């Protein structure tokens, strides 16, 4: 029988259903076939067609799984000659042909091996010696070729290969050295790692970065990673901590790390998270961590130290495109490093397009930080997940615990907390207040808000508590978020508000409140909209009063008061000003019910040219002595007694006599109204 094809190998695609696969070449014996499924040699099949020139088939007991070319059938004829031709017997043609067929198959098998081996091409005329050296000579060495093409060996036991110079570079380094510049998470898994749990690999790669003193850590592109543990004393699980790294880059590449859920948050248990301690020149980017608090049960009364990102000390830190959410404490905390008596503040941190949302205690806490800028960041939904939260449940809480020289030898820090900027940031629908700050920040290191948005649509009162010794708001929006200027205590803090918009439709709130002795305030060019329905719980919607010698400045503002704000009976107070300086404020209302109006109380204040555009229904009242107060009461209409209303005004009448013609009434004027024109007091008659 002829061997009419050189084929001795075939591959098929498994599909999980098919069990019968063809063998399209001649094989003499069933034992001549080697069958592999997914690279594993198997004998779980029944062959048929041995001795058939056109080939045969095999039938698996279980269909191979789906795969491309994962079923491989190879003819591997043994290298024996088992036929015996007796002397002087007739020459059996079939036996002879079978012997030749087998010999041909053996040659084909050897040719198959030859084609899969390293060998010189036919046209190579060199007399190279490619024979391997002895075991002792080649142990712990790499297989390579010298400049003449001869086989040689290079010492080494890792896959770093030869020394290479990168394109455009000048320094030759081993491949291992090149690859070591980037720490890839994929390179740090071990066979024994639990399936679906990336904790061990993540901790190994962090340890490698720490050992190198820094470097680039790369997560797989858009990977879904899991930390199937919580932290508890004695369970061996710790946070992923980078320590003393200089030049640390963590590229998340869109990866998401999901922490274990479904456990009870008792005292001593905590989320896993990332930490940097005394790290400088740091960049963390494009990474999401989900603390899974929506499936965790809150048991402990107080919060656990369990932040998703904890930055302790360090300088020049950049956070970009991070989303750290649903932690059982803070999404981000920025603190000092070192002993309590000599703390080292975090310095020069920038966060861009980051979100810290649905965390349990704070979106972000700033404890000790000098110089931080947050651009287009969101601090939303604190305390609003199914887990609930811990006080104060704010979007951001700035609460420095110490400062230089605070308590020498016990508690002190190298820097004051301050020089903090929020640009285009959002503080929305937190279970607590959107933003609060304590008073350990010096005036020369302020907190600035530029175009920040403080939004509350929960229907419950929330306030912004500036608290710092100097806080500046420019072009900010306050939607159902009152500004409590004197938040915290009587400390001499100062708040400045320029060109801000304040909107309030919640009745039991004071939209702008300064009621302690020391706070200073400047409100300039702001727009107020008071849209609540009066419920009798709040006497004033704007309260600015202080016994401090430093005046309050309220100027160039527009205040609209909805008719719904009226208490329903006669005069309804809308604002009180005590020790206020300013002017050019415009008060207006849509109230038009006869016998009702709003009024503004001025006490001990110097107000120039406040304007009441609808004076029949909104005007001012003098409760105590004032100095240099001028008011514009809409448009004076000649002959109309509704044009101007004054109270407690002294008449300028004296003993002089004169003659007036065409008076509106017979007799002398009943009242002479003093008017200062260019510094000279003149008098307007009134009957």
C-alpha positions as CSV (number, residue, x, y, z in Angstrom):
1,X,0.0,0.0,0.0
2,X,1.4,3.4,-0.9
3,X,1.9,6.3,1.6
4,X,0.5,9.0,-0.6
5,X,0.7,12.1,1.7
6,X,3.4,13.6,3.8
7,X,0.8,14.7,6.4
8,X,1.3,13.1,9.9
9,X,-0.5,15.8,12.0
10,X,-3.9,17.3,12.1
11,X,-5.7,19.8,14.5
12,X,-9.4,20.3,15.1
13,X,-11.6,22.8,17.0
14,X,-13.4,21.4,20.0
15,X,-16.9,22.8,20.6
16,X,-18.0,21.0,23.8
17,X,-20.4,18.8,21.7
18,X,-18.5,16.9,19.0
19,X,-16.8,13.7,20.0
20,X,-15.9,12.2,16.5
21,X,-12.8,13.7,14.8
22,X,-11.3,12.4,11.5
23,X,-7.7,11.2,11.0
24,X,-7.0,12.2,7.4
25,X,-3.8,10.2,7.0
26,X,-2.7,6.5,6.9
27,X,-1.7,4.9,10.2
28,X,-0.7,1.2,10.6
29,X,-1.6,0.7,14.2
30,X,-4.0,2.4,16.7
31,X,-1.0,2.7,19.0
32,X,0.7,5.0,16.3
33,X,-1.6,7.9,17.3
34,X,-0.8,10.5,20.0
35,X,-3.9,12.6,20.8
36,X,-3.7,16.0,22.7
37,X,-6.6,18.0,24.1
38,X,-5.6,21.5,25.3
39,X,-1.9,20.5,25.1
40,X,-2.5,17.4,27.4
41,X,-1.8,13.9,26.1
42,X,-5.0,11.8,26.5
43,X,-6.1,8.2,25.9
44,X,-9.8,8.9,26.6
45,X,-10.9,8.0,23.1
46,X,-11.5,5.0,20.7
47,X,-9.6,5.0,17.4
48,X,-10.7,3.3,14.2
49,X,-9.4,2.9,10.6
50,X,-5.9,1.5,11.4
51,X,-4.3,0.1,8.1
52,X,-6.8,2.1,6.0
53,X,-4.9,4.1,3.3
54,X,-7.4,7.0,3.6
55,X,-7.1,7.3,7.3
56,X,-9.7,6.8,10.0
57,X,-11.2,8.6,13.1
58,X,-11.2,8.8,16.9
59,X,-14.2,9.0,19.1
60,X,-13.9,10.7,22.5
61,X,-15.7,9.5,25.6
62,X,-16.4,13.1,26.5
63,X,-16.5,16.0,24.0
64,X,-13.5,18.3,24.2
65,X,-14.2,21.8,25.4
66,X,-14.5,24.7,22.9
67,X,-11.2,25.9,21.6
68,X,-9.3,26.9,18.5
69,X,-7.1,24.0,17.3
70,X,-7.2,22.5,20.8
71,X,-7.6,18.9,19.6
72,X,-4.3,17.7,18.0
73,X,-3.7,14.2,16.5
74,X,-0.2,13.2,15.6
75,X,1.1,9.9,14.0
76,X,4.2,8.8,16.0
77,X,5.3,5.5,14.6
78,X,7.7,3.6,16.8
79,X,11.3,3.2,15.5
80,X,11.3,-0.6,15.5
81,X,11.3,-3.2,12.7
82,X,9.0,-6.0,13.9
83,X,8.6,-8.0,10.6
84,X,10.6,-11.3,10.2
85,X,11.1,-12.8,6.6
86,X,12.2,-16.5,6.9
87,X,15.0,-17.7,4.6
88,X,13.9,-19.4,1.4
89,X,10.2,-18.7,2.1
90,X,8.2,-17.0,-0.5
91,X,8.5,-13.2,-0.4
92,X,5.1,-12.0,0.9
93,X,4.4,-8.7,-0.9
94,X,2.0,-7.4,1.7
95,X,4.5,-7.9,4.5
96,X,7.2,-6.2,2.5
97,X,5.0,-3.3,1.6
98,X,3.9,-2.9,5.2
99,X,7.6,-2.8,6.2
100,X,8.3,-0.1,3.6
101,X,5.2,1.9,4.6
102,X,6.4,1.9,8.2
103,X,9.8,2.9,7.3
104,X,8.4,5.8,5.3
105,X,6.2,6.8,8.2
106,X,9.3,6.7,10.5
107,X,11.2,9.0,8.1
108,X,8.2,11.4,8.0
109,X,8.1,11.5,11.8
110,X,11.8,12.3,12.0
111,X,11.3,15.0,9.3
112,X,8.5,16.5,11.5
113,X,10.9,16.7,14.4
114,X,13.6,18.1,12.2
115,X,11.4,20.9,10.9
116,X,10.5,21.9,14.5
117,X,14.1,22.0,15.6
118,X,16.9,24.6,15.3
119,X,19.1,23.8,12.3
120,X,21.2,25.4,9.7
121,X,19.5,26.1,6.3
122,X,20.8,24.2,3.2
123,X,22.5,27.3,1.7
124,X,24.6,27.9,4.9
125,X,28.1,26.8,3.9
126,X,29.7,27.5,7.3
127,X,31.1,24.7,9.4
128,X,29.6,25.9,12.6
129,X,29.6,23.6,15.6
130,X,26.1,23.8,17.2
131,X,26.7,20.9,19.6
132,X,25.7,21.8,23.1
133,X,28.4,21.9,25.7
134,X,28.4,19.6,28.7
135,X,25.8,20.1,31.5
136,X,28.5,21.5,33.8
137,X,29.6,24.0,31.1
138,X,26.1,25.3,30.2
139,X,24.4,25.2,33.7
140,X,23.0,28.7,34.8
141,X,23.8,30.2,31.4
142,X,21.9,31.6,28.5
143,X,22.0,30.0,25.0
144,X,23.3,32.6,22.6
145,X,25.5,33.2,19.5
146,X,28.7,35.1,19.2
147,X,29.7,37.5,16.4
148,X,30.8,34.6,14.2
149,X,27.5,32.8,14.7
150,X,29.0,30.1,16.9
151,X,27.1,28.8,19.9
152,X,28.1,30.4,23.1
153,X,26.8,30.9,26.7
154,X,26.1,33.9,28.9
155,X,26.0,33.7,32.7
156,X,22.6,34.3,34.2
157,X,19.5,32.6,35.5
158,X,16.7,35.1,34.7
159,X,15.2,36.1,31.5
160,X,17.0,39.4,31.2
161,X,18.8,38.4,28.0
162,X,21.6,40.4,26.7
163,X,22.5,44.0,27.4
164,X,20.6,46.4,25.1
165,X,20.4,50.1,24.5
166,X,16.9,51.6,23.9
167,X,16.2,53.5,20.8
168,X,17.4,57.1,21.3
169,X,19.1,56.1,24.5
170,X,22.8,56.1,25.4
171,X,23.1,53.5,28.2
172,X,23.0,49.8,27.7
173,X,21.2,47.8,30.4
174,X,19.9,44.3,30.8
175,X,16.3,43.5,29.9
176,X,15.6,42.8,33.6
177,X,16.8,46.2,34.5
178,X,14.7,47.8,31.8
179,X,11.6,45.8,32.8
180,X,12.2,46.7,36.4
181,X,11.5,50.3,35.7
182,X,7.8,49.4,35.7
183,X,6.2,47.2,38.2
184,X,3.3,45.4,36.5
185,X,0.7,43.8,38.7
186,X,0.4,40.8,36.3
187,X,4.0,39.9,37.2
188,X,3.3,39.3,40.9
189,X,0.8,36.5,41.0
190,X,1.7,33.0,42.2
191,X,0.1,29.7,41.4
192,X,-1.2,29.2,44.9
193,X,-3.1,32.6,45.0
194,X,-6.8,32.2,45.6
195,X,-8.9,32.5,42.5
196,X,-10.7,35.9,42.3
197,X,-8.7,37.5,45.0
198,X,-5.9,40.0,44.0
199,X,-4.8,40.9,47.5
200,X,-1.6,38.9,47.6
201,X,-0.4,40.1,44.2
202,X,-1.2,43.8,45.0
203,X,0.7,43.6,48.3
204,X,3.7,41.9,46.6
205,X,3.9,44.6,43.9
206,X,3.7,47.4,46.5
207,X,6.5,45.7,48.5
208,X,8.6,45.6,45.4
209,X,8.0,49.3,44.8
210,X,9.0,50.1,48.4
211,X,12.1,48.0,48.1
212,X,13.1,50.0,45.0
213,X,12.4,53.3,46.7
214,X,9.8,54.2,44.1
215,X,9.0,53.5,40.5
216,X,6.0,53.0,38.2
217,X,3.2,50.6,39.2
218,X,0.8,49.6,36.5
219,X,-2.5,48.0,36.9
220,X,-4.0,46.0,33.9
221,X,-6.1,48.0,31.6
222,X,-9.7,48.3,32.8
223,X,-9.2,45.3,35.1
224,X,-11.8,44.3,37.7
225,X,-9.8,43.4,40.8
226,X,-10.9,42.1,44.2
227,X,-9.7,42.4,47.8
228,X,-11.7,39.6,49.5
229,X,-10.7,40.5,53.0
230,X,-11.4,43.1,55.7
231,X,-8.7,44.2,58.2
232,X,-8.9,42.9,61.7
233,X,-6.3,42.4,64.4
234,X,-4.7,39.0,64.0
235,X,-6.0,38.2,60.5
236,X,-2.8,39.2,58.8
237,X,-4.5,41.6,56.4
238,X,-3.0,45.1,56.1
239,X,-3.5,48.2,54.0
240,X,-1.4,48.7,50.8
241,X,1.2,51.1,52.1
242,X,3.9,52.9,50.1
243,X,6.6,54.2,52.5
244,X,9.4,56.7,51.8
245,X,9.1,56.5,48.1
246,X,10.6,59.3,46.0
247,X,9.2,59.2,42.4
248,X,6.1,57.1,42.8
249,X,3.6,56.7,39.9
250,X,0.6,54.5,40.2
251,X,-1.2,54.1,36.9
252,X,-4.6,52.6,37.4
253,X,-5.3,52.4,33.7
254,X,-9.1,52.4,34.5
255,X,-8.8,49.4,36.9
256,X,-11.4,49.0,39.6
257,X,-10.6,47.4,43.0
258,X,-13.7,46.2,44.8
259,X,-13.3,45.5,48.5
260,X,-15.0,42.7,50.4
261,X,-18.6,43.4,51.3
262,X,-21.2,41.5,53.3
263,X,-19.6,41.7,56.8
264,X,-20.4,43.5,60.0
265,X,-18.5,46.7,60.9
266,X,-17.8,46.0,64.5
267,X,-15.0,47.8,66.5
268,X,-11.6,46.8,65.2
269,X,-12.7,45.9,61.6
270,X,-11.8,48.1,58.7
271,X,-11.8,48.4,54.9
272,X,-8.7,47.8,52.9
273,X,-7.2,50.9,51.3
274,X,-4.1,52.6,50.0
275,X,-1.6,54.6,52.1
276,X,1.4,56.8,51.3
277,X,3.8,57.6,54.1
278,X,6.5,60.3,53.5
279,X,6.3,59.8,49.8
280,X,7.4,62.6,47.5
281,X,6.9,63.3,43.8
282,X,3.8,61.1,43.7
283,X,1.2,60.6,41.0
284,X,-1.9,58.4,41.4
285,X,-4.2,58.3,38.4
286,X,-7.1,56.5,36.7
287,X,-8.0,54.2,39.6
288,X,-11.3,53.3,41.3
289,X,-11.7,51.7,44.7
290,X,-15.2,50.6,45.9
291,X,-15.4,50.1,49.7
292,X,-18.7,48.1,49.2
293,X,-20.3,49.8,52.3
294,X,-23.7,49.4,50.8
295,X,-23.5,45.6,51.7
296,X,-21.7,46.1,55.0
297,X,-23.7,46.3,58.3
298,X,-22.8,49.2,60.6
299,X,-22.5,47.9,64.2
300,X,-19.8,50.0,65.9
301,X,-21.0,53.3,67.3
302,X,-17.8,55.1,66.4
303,X,-16.1,55.1,63.0
304,X,-13.1,52.8,62.4
305,X,-9.8,54.2,61.0
306,X,-10.6,52.8,57.6
307,X,-9.9,55.3,54.8
308,X,-9.8,54.3,51.1
309,X,-6.8,56.7,50.5
310,X,-4.6,57.9,53.4
311,X,-1.9,60.4,52.6
312,X,0.5,60.9,55.5
313,X,3.2,63.6,55.0
314,X,5.1,63.8,51.7
315,X,5.4,66.5,49.2
316,X,4.4,67.2,45.5
317,X,1.5,64.8,45.2
318,X,-0.8,64.6,42.2
319,X,-4.1,62.8,42.3
320,X,-6.0,62.6,39.0
321,X,-9.1,60.8,37.8
322,X,-9.6,58.9,41.0
323,X,-13.0,57.5,42.2
324,X,-12.9,56.3,45.8
325,X,-16.3,55.6,47.1
326,X,-18.5,53.7,49.5
327,X,-15.8,53.4,52.2
328,X,-16.9,52.9,55.9
329,X,-14.9,56.0,56.9
330,X,-13.3,58.7,54.6
331,X,-12.7,58.5,50.9
332,X,-9.5,60.5,51.3
333,X,-7.7,61.8,54.4
334,X,-4.7,64.1,54.3
335,X,-2.6,64.0,57.4
336,X,0.9,64.4,58.8
337,X,3.6,61.7,59.4
338,X,6.0,61.3,62.2
339,X,5.6,61.3,66.0
340,X,2.8,63.4,67.5
341,X,5.3,65.8,69.1
342,X,7.1,66.5,65.8
343,X,4.6,65.9,62.9
344,X,5.5,66.5,59.3
345,X,2.6,68.0,57.3
346,X,1.7,66.9,53.8
347,X,2.8,69.7,51.4
348,X,1.8,70.7,47.9
349,X,-1.0,68.3,46.9
350,X,-3.1,68.7,43.8
351,X,-6.3,66.7,42.9
352,X,-7.9,67.0,39.5
353,X,-11.2,65.4,38.4
354,X,-11.4,63.2,41.5
355,X,-14.6,61.9,43.1
356,X,-15.0,60.9,46.8
357,X,-18.6,59.9,47.1
358,X,-21.0,57.8,49.3
359,X,-18.3,57.4,52.0
360,X,-19.5,57.0,55.6
361,X,-17.8,59.8,57.5
362,X,-16.3,62.3,55.1
363,X,-15.7,62.6,51.4
364,X,-12.4,64.1,52.4
365,X,-10.7,65.1,55.7
366,X,-7.8,67.5,55.7
367,X,-5.9,67.3,59.0
368,X,-2.4,68.6,58.4
369,X,-1.7,70.0,54.9
370,X,0.1,73.1,53.7
371,X,-0.7,73.9,50.1
372,X,-3.5,71.9,48.3
373,X,-5.5,72.6,45.2
374,X,-8.6,70.6,44.2
375,X,-9.9,71.2,40.6
376,X,-13.3,69.9,39.4
377,X,-13.5,67.4,42.3
378,X,-16.7,66.0,43.8
379,X,-17.4,65.4,47.5
380,X,-20.9,64.1,47.3
381,X,-23.4,61.8,49.1
382,X,-21.5,61.2,52.4
383,X,-23.5,59.0,54.7
384,X,-26.2,58.3,52.1
385,X,-25.6,54.7,51.2
386,X,-27.4,51.8,52.9
387,X,-24.6,51.6,55.4
388,X,-25.4,55.1,56.8
389,X,-22.6,57.2,58.3
390,X,-20.6,58.6,61.2
391,X,-20.6,62.2,62.3
392,X,-20.2,64.7,60.8
393,X,-20.9,63.1,57.4
394,X,-19.6,66.1,55.5
395,X,-18.4,66.4,52.0
396,X,-15.2,68.0,53.2
397,X,-14.0,68.6,56.8
398,X,-10.9,70.6,57.4
399,X,-9.9,70.0,61.0
400,X,-6.2,70.5,61.8
401,X,-5.3,69.2,65.2
402,X,-2.1,71.1,65.8
403,X,0.3,73.7,64.5
404,X,3.9,74.9,65.0
405,X,4.4,75.4,68.7
406,X,0.9,74.3,69.7
407,X,2.0,72.1,72.6
408,X,5.8,71.7,72.5
409,X,7.0,68.2,73.3
410,X,3.4,66.8,73.2
411,X,1.7,67.9,70.0
412,X,3.3,70.1,67.3
413,X,3.6,70.3,63.5
414,X,6.1,71.9,61.1
415,X,3.5,73.8,59.2
416,X,0.1,75.5,59.6
417,X,-2.6,73.9,57.7
418,X,-3.7,76.3,54.9
419,X,-3.2,77.7,51.4
420,X,-6.1,75.4,50.3
421,X,-8.0,76.0,47.0
422,X,-11.2,74.5,45.7
423,X,-11.8,75.4,42.0
424,X,-15.0,74.3,40.3
425,X,-15.7,71.7,43.0
426,X,-19.0,70.2,44.0
427,X,-20.4,69.5,47.5
428,X,-23.8,67.8,47.0
429,X,-26.4,66.0,49.0
430,X,-24.3,64.9,52.0
431,X,-26.1,63.5,55.0
432,X,-24.2,66.1,57.0
433,X,-23.1,69.6,56.0
434,X,-21.4,70.0,52.6
435,X,-18.3,71.8,54.0
436,X,-17.0,72.7,57.4
437,X,-13.7,73.9,58.7
438,X,-12.2,74.6,62.2
439,X,-10.2,77.6,63.2
440,X,-6.5,76.5,63.4
441,X,-5.7,78.0,60.0
442,X,-3.8,81.3,60.1
443,X,-5.1,84.3,58.2
444,X,-2.0,84.4,55.9
445,X,-2.8,80.8,54.7
446,X,-6.5,81.0,53.7
447,X,-9.0,78.6,52.2
448,X,-10.3,79.8,48.8
449,X,-13.3,78.6,46.9
450,X,-13.6,79.6,43.3
451,X,-16.8,78.6,41.5
452,X,-17.6,75.9,44.0
453,X,-21.1,74.5,44.1
454,X,-22.8,73.7,47.5
455,X,-26.0,71.9,46.7
456,X,-28.6,70.3,49.0
457,X,-31.8,68.9,47.6
458,X,-32.7,66.8,50.6
459,X,-35.3,69.3,52.0
460,X,-33.4,69.4,55.3
461,X,-31.3,72.3,56.5
462,X,-27.6,72.0,55.7
463,X,-24.9,74.7,56.2
464,X,-21.5,75.7,55.0
465,X,-19.3,76.4,58.0
466,X,-16.2,78.4,56.9
467,X,-14.6,78.5,60.4
468,X,-11.1,79.2,59.2
469,X,-9.3,82.4,60.1
470,X,-9.8,83.5,56.5
471,X,-12.1,81.9,54.0
472,X,-12.8,83.4,50.6
473,X,-15.7,82.4,48.3
474,X,-15.8,83.8,44.8
475,X,-18.5,83.1,42.2
476,X,-19.8,80.2,44.3
477,X,-23.4,78.8,44.3
478,X,-25.2,77.9,47.6
479,X,-28.4,76.0,46.8
480,X,-30.3,75.2,50.0
481,X,-27.1,75.5,51.9
482,X,-26.9,78.3,54.5
483,X,-23.6,80.0,55.2
484,X,-22.9,79.9,59.0
485,X,-20.1,82.5,59.2
486,X,-19.6,82.0,62.9
487,X,-19.4,78.2,62.7
488,X,-17.8,76.6,65.7
489,X,-17.1,79.3,68.2
490,X,-16.2,83.0,68.9
491,X,-12.8,82.6,67.3
492,X,-11.9,85.7,65.2
493,X,-12.4,84.1,61.8
494,X,-13.0,86.1,58.6
495,X,-15.2,85.2,55.7
496,X,-15.3,87.0,52.4
497,X,-18.0,86.4,49.7
498,X,-17.8,87.9,46.3
499,X,-20.3,87.5,43.4
500,X,-21.9,84.5,44.9
501,X,-25.5,83.2,44.5
502,X,-27.5,82.0,47.5
503,X,-30.9,80.3,47.1
504,X,-33.1,79.1,49.9
505,X,-36.6,77.7,49.9
506,X,-36.4,75.9,53.3
507,X,-38.3,78.0,55.8
508,X,-36.5,77.2,59.1
509,X,-33.1,78.4,58.0
510,X,-31.0,81.5,58.1
511,X,-29.4,81.8,54.7
512,X,-26.5,84.0,56.0
513,X,-25.8,83.9,59.7
514,X,-23.2,85.8,61.7
515,X,-24.3,85.9,65.4
516,X,-21.1,85.7,67.5
517,X,-18.9,88.5,68.6
518,X,-15.7,88.0,66.7
519,X,-16.2,86.9,63.1
520,X,-15.5,89.4,60.3
521,X,-17.5,89.3,57.1
522,X,-17.4,90.9,53.7
523,X,-20.4,90.2,51.4
524,X,-20.0,92.0,48.0
525,X,-21.9,91.7,44.8
526,X,-23.9,88.6,45.8
527,X,-27.4,87.5,44.7
528,X,-29.9,86.3,47.4
529,X,-33.2,84.5,46.6
530,X,-35.4,83.9,49.6
531,X,-38.1,81.5,48.3
532,X,-39.4,79.7,51.4
533,X,-42.9,79.4,52.9
534,X,-43.0,81.1,56.3
535,X,-43.6,78.7,59.2
536,X,-42.9,80.9,62.2
537,X,-39.7,79.1,63.3
538,X,-37.1,81.7,62.1
539,X,-37.3,85.5,62.9
540,X,-34.7,86.5,60.3
541,X,-33.6,85.0,57.0
542,X,-30.4,87.1,57.0
543,X,-28.8,87.8,60.4
544,X,-25.6,89.9,60.6
545,X,-25.0,91.2,64.1
546,X,-21.9,91.4,66.2
547,X,-20.7,93.4,69.2
548,X,-17.1,93.3,67.8
549,X,-15.5,96.6,66.9
550,X,-14.7,95.2,63.4
551,X,-17.6,96.1,61.2
552,X,-19.4,93.7,58.9
553,X,-19.4,94.8,55.2
554,X,-22.6,94.1,53.2
555,X,-22.6,96.0,49.9
556,X,-23.6,95.8,46.2
557,X,-25.9,92.8,46.8
558,X,-29.3,92.0,45.4
559,X,-31.9,90.4,47.7
560,X,-35.2,89.1,46.3
561,X,-37.9,88.0,48.8
562,X,-40.8,85.9,47.7
563,X,-44.2,86.8,48.9
564,X,-44.4,83.3,50.4
565,X,-41.8,84.4,53.0
566,X,-44.4,86.8,54.7
567,X,-45.7,85.8,58.1
568,X,-49.2,86.8,57.1
569,X,-49.7,89.7,59.5
570,X,-48.6,93.3,58.8
571,X,-44.8,93.8,59.1
572,X,-42.6,90.7,58.6
573,X,-38.9,91.0,59.4
574,X,-36.6,89.6,56.8
575,X,-33.1,90.7,57.9
576,X,-31.3,92.3,60.7
577,X,-28.0,94.3,60.4
578,X,-26.0,95.3,63.5
579,X,-22.7,97.0,63.1
580,X,-22.8,96.7,59.4
581,X,-21.2,99.0,56.9
582,X,-21.9,99.1,53.2
583,X,-24.6,100.1,50.8
584,X,-25.8,100.0,47.2
585,X,-27.8,96.9,48.1
586,X,-31.1,96.3,46.3
587,X,-34.1,94.8,48.1
588,X,-37.1,93.6,46.0
589,X,-40.1,91.4,46.4
590,X,-43.2,90.2,44.5
591,X,-45.4,90.8,47.6
592,X,-48.4,92.9,46.7
593,X,-51.0,92.2,49.4
594,X,-52.4,95.4,50.9
595,X,-51.5,95.9,54.6
596,X,-48.4,93.6,54.4
597,X,-44.8,94.4,53.9
598,X,-41.3,93.1,54.7
599,X,-38.8,95.2,56.5
600,X,-35.1,95.2,57.2
601,X,-33.7,96.2,60.6
602,X,-30.6,98.4,60.8
603,X,-28.9,98.8,64.1
604,X,-25.7,100.8,64.8
605,X,-25.0,100.5,61.1
606,X,-23.6,102.9,58.4
607,X,-25.5,102.1,55.2
608,X,-25.4,104.3,52.1
609,X,-27.9,104.2,49.3
610,X,-29.6,100.9,49.9
611,X,-32.5,100.7,47.4
612,X,-35.9,99.3,48.1
613,X,-37.5,98.9,44.6
614,X,-41.0,98.1,45.9
615,X,-41.1,100.3,49.0
616,X,-44.8,99.8,49.6
617,X,-44.1,96.1,50.4
618,X,-40.4,96.1,51.4
619,X,-38.6,98.8,53.3
620,X,-36.4,99.6,56.2
621,X,-36.9,100.4,59.9
622,X,-34.7,102.2,62.3
623,X,-34.4,100.4,65.7
624,X,-31.5,102.3,67.2
625,X,-29.3,105.2,66.3
626,X,-27.5,105.1,63.0
627,X,-24.9,107.3,61.3
628,X,-24.9,108.5,57.7
629,X,-27.7,106.3,56.5
630,X,-29.2,107.0,53.1
631,X,-31.9,105.0,51.4
632,X,-33.5,105.0,48.0
633,X,-37.2,104.0,48.3
634,X,-38.0,103.3,44.7
635,X,-39.2,106.1,42.4
636,X,-40.7,109.2,44.0
637,X,-44.0,110.1,42.5
638,X,-45.0,113.8,42.9
639,X,-48.4,114.0,44.6
640,X,-48.3,110.4,45.8
641,X,-47.9,109.7,49.5
642,X,-46.7,106.1,48.6
643,X,-43.5,107.4,47.1
644,X,-41.5,107.8,50.3
645,X,-41.9,106.5,53.8
646,X,-39.8,107.7,56.7
647,X,-39.9,107.1,60.4
648,X,-38.1,108.7,63.4
649,X,-37.0,111.6,61.1
650,X,-36.3,115.0,62.8
651,X,-38.0,118.0,61.2
652,X,-35.7,120.9,60.0
653,X,-38.4,123.5,61.0
654,X,-37.1,126.8,62.6
655,X,-38.4,130.3,63.4
656,X,-37.7,131.7,59.9
657,X,-40.7,132.9,57.8
658,X,-41.3,133.1,54.1
659,X,-44.0,132.9,51.4
660,X,-44.6,129.8,49.3
661,X,-47.0,129.9,46.4
662,X,-48.9,127.0,44.7
663,X,-48.5,124.8,47.8
664,X,-50.4,121.5,47.8
665,X,-52.3,122.6,50.9
666,X,-53.2,125.9,52.5
667,X,-50.9,127.3,55.2
668,X,-47.3,126.7,56.1
669,X,-45.5,123.4,55.5
670,X,-46.0,120.9,58.4
671,X,-42.5,119.4,58.0
672,X,-39.1,120.5,56.6
673,X,-37.1,117.5,55.3
674,X,-33.4,118.0,55.6
675,X,-31.4,116.9,52.5
676,X,-27.6,117.1,52.3
677,X,-26.5,118.3,48.8
678,X,-22.8,118.6,48.2
679,X,-22.2,118.8,51.9
680,X,-24.7,121.5,52.5
681,X,-27.9,120.8,54.4
682,X,-31.0,122.1,52.6
683,X,-34.7,121.6,53.3
684,X,-37.7,120.3,51.4
685,X,-41.1,121.4,52.6
686,X,-43.8,118.9,53.3
687,X,-47.5,119.5,54.1
